[in-house]
Amino acid sequence: MFLNRFWKWYQTKLTYAIGFMFFVQIIQIPHMWWAADAYLQTNTISNINPVFDFILYGIDLIEIPTIINTTLLFIAHVRK
């Protein structure tokens, strides 16, 4: 019963869920560039500003809700 109420609520929020995932994927672009630069140690954008490095490193933590959100979207569509 609780799960049925949850799925009904979640399906009304699908647009917001997909928008959130889109936003996270967009901010992954500079993060990928920064991570590749840090890995290759060219220092074109990494290790220049510690605040910028902290923000780009913190983007990894935003991926956790996106992974959960993607799983819920998959389950919601499989249930249909």
Beta strands, then each sheet from edge to edge (+ up, - down):
end
